[in-house]
Amino acid sequence: MTEDECWELLPDGIRAQVDGYVLQDAFMRAVRLAWTAGRSVGLGLTDAQRVVHARCVRLGDRIARTPDDPLDLDSLAALAAGAPGRVVAVEAVWDGDTVHDWFVNLLAVTTDPDGDHPLATVYRERAVRHLDGEDPGTLHPSALVADRAGRTLAAHLGVPFHFASPHTPDDEAPRWRPSHGGTA
């Protein structure tokens, strides 16, 4: 069944609500709604994802895109300064989901209190735009951009930078700990 055929199986009210979520850049909420409402007419999760993706393409330039996290030194330093506790490291950590595939989170690691505080999430699309045609070589674009921004911030703060697996997406790679040292 095509995306258009799947779309036509959904009631008008559901289609309007799915488009509303798409226009708000709420992909997962739109998929969940299409899947929940579409199950009774035989739509599976993959069908719902395909339908919502097609709606994203169709509504493209009307979507109120969620702004990218800033990656400039001043913004990252301000976010790190606002973290509770003392920043003792900057860390890049892989994550992934069905919408964005693999991406990298930049974190401020603190003590007193101990914690990880999000500074920026670097999705592939943002990384490619940020690189502006530069070839990332063997690195995933998100890894290259996060590595550069994280190293710059860590040097500015005078703390270690840690990225356990820059060459291979791995959301179970070892995390930074004080005895770990990090990589400067």
C-alpha positions in Angstrom: 0.0 0.0 0.0 1.4 3.5 -0.9 1.7 6.3 1.6 -1.2 8.1 -0.1 -3.4 5.0 0.2 -2.5 4.7 3.9 -3.2 8.4 4.4 -6.7 8.0 2.9 -7.6 5.2 5.3 -7.3 7.7 8.3 -10.4 9.7 9.3 -10.3 13.4 8.4 -9.9 14.5 12.0 -6.9 12.3 12.5 -5.3 13.5 9.3 -5.8 17.1 10.5 -4.2 16.3 13.8 -1.3 14.4 12.2 -0.7 17.5 10.0 -0.8 19.7 13.1 1.9 17.6 14.8 4.0 17.6 11.6 3.7 21.4 11.3 4.9 21.6 14.9 7.9 19.4 14.1 6.5 16.7 16.5 7.3 13.7 14.3 7.0 11.0 17.0 3.6 12.4 18.3 2.3 12.3 14.7 3.6 8.8 14.1 2.0 7.6 17.4 -1.3 9.2 16.5 -1.3 7.7 13.0 -0.4 4.3 14.3 -2.9 4.3 17.1 -5.8 5.5 14.9 -4.6 3.4 11.9 -4.4 0.0 13.6 -8.1 -0.5 13.3 -7.8 -0.3 9.5 -4.6 -2.4 9.3 -1.9 0.2 9.4 1.3 -0.9 11.2 4.0 1.2 12.8 6.1 1.2 9.6 3.1 2.4 7.7 2.5 5.2 10.2 6.2 6.2 9.9 6.0 6.2 6.1 2.8 8.2 6.1 4.1 10.9 8.5 7.4 11.1 6.6 5.4 11.7 3.4 3.5 14.4 5.2 6.7 16.0 6.3 8.0 16.1 2.7 4.7 17.5 1.5 4.4 20.2 4.2 8.2 20.8 4.2 8.8 24.5 4.2 5.7 25.2 6.4 7.0 23.1 9.3 8.1 25.2 12.3 11.4 23.5 12.7 12.8 23.0 16.2 15.9 25.3 16.3 19.3 23.6 16.4 21.2 23.8 19.6 24.0 26.4 19.4 27.5 25.1 19.0 29.5 28.3 19.3 31.9 28.6 22.2 30.2 31.6 23.9 26.8 29.8 23.9 28.2 26.4 25.1 30.3 28.2 27.8 27.2 30.0 29.0 25.3 26.8 29.2 28.1 25.1 31.1 28.4 28.0 33.5 24.6 27.6 34.2 25.0 23.9 35.2 24.6 23.2 38.9 27.9 22.2 40.4 31.5 22.5 39.2 32.2 21.4 35.6 35.0 18.8 35.7 34.8 17.6 32.1 33.0 18.0 28.8 31.9 14.7 27.3 30.5 13.6 23.9 28.1 10.7 24.1 26.4 8.8 21.2 22.7 8.3 21.2 20.2 7.3 18.5 16.5 6.9 17.7 14.3 6.0 14.8 13.8 9.6 13.7 17.4 10.9 13.7 19.4 7.7 13.5 22.8 8.2 15.4 23.6 11.6 16.9 25.9 13.0 19.6 25.1 14.7 22.9 27.5 17.2 24.4 27.4 17.1 28.2 28.9 19.1 31.0 30.0 16.7 33.7 29.8 18.2 37.2 30.6 17.4 40.8 29.0 18.9 43.9 26.4 17.8 42.8 27.5 15.0 40.5 25.7 15.0 37.2 25.6 15.2 33.4 24.1 18.4 32.0 23.0 18.6 28.3 24.8 21.4 26.4 23.9 20.5 22.8 22.6 17.6 20.6 24.3 17.3 17.3 22.1 15.6 14.7 23.5 14.5 11.3 21.6 17.2 9.4 22.8 19.9 11.6 26.4 18.6 11.4 26.3 18.5 7.6 25.1 22.1 7.5 27.7 23.1 10.1 30.5 21.5 8.0 29.3 23.4 4.9 30.6 21.0 2.4 33.7 19.9 4.3 34.4 16.2 4.0 34.2 14.6 7.5 36.5 11.8 6.3 36.0 8.6 8.2 34.0 10.2 11.0 30.3 10.5 11.2 29.5 14.2 10.6 27.9 14.5 14.1 31.0 13.0 15.7 33.3 15.5 13.9 31.3 18.5 14.8 30.7 17.4 18.4 34.4 16.5 18.8 35.5 20.0 17.6 32.9 21.9 19.7 33.6 19.7 22.8 37.4 20.1 22.6 37.1 23.8 22.1 34.8 24.2 25.1 36.9 21.9 27.3 40.1 23.9 26.4 38.2 27.1 27.2 37.1 25.7 30.6 40.4 24.1 31.4 38.8 20.6 31.9 39.3 17.2 30.1 37.3 16.3 27.0 36.1 12.7 26.6 34.6 11.0 23.6 35.0 7.3 24.1 34.0 6.2 20.5 34.3 9.0 18.0 34.9 6.6 15.0 32.0 4.2 15.7 28.5 5.0 17.0 28.2 3.2 20.4 25.7 4.3 23.0 27.2 1.9 25.5 30.8 3.2 25.2 32.5 3.9 28.6 31.6 7.2 30.2 34.0 9.7 31.7 34.8 9.4 35.4 37.4 11.3 37.4 39.7 8.3 37.5 39.2 7.8 33.8 41.0 11.0 33.0 39.4 11.8 29.6 41.2 12.8 26.4 42.5 16.3 26.1 
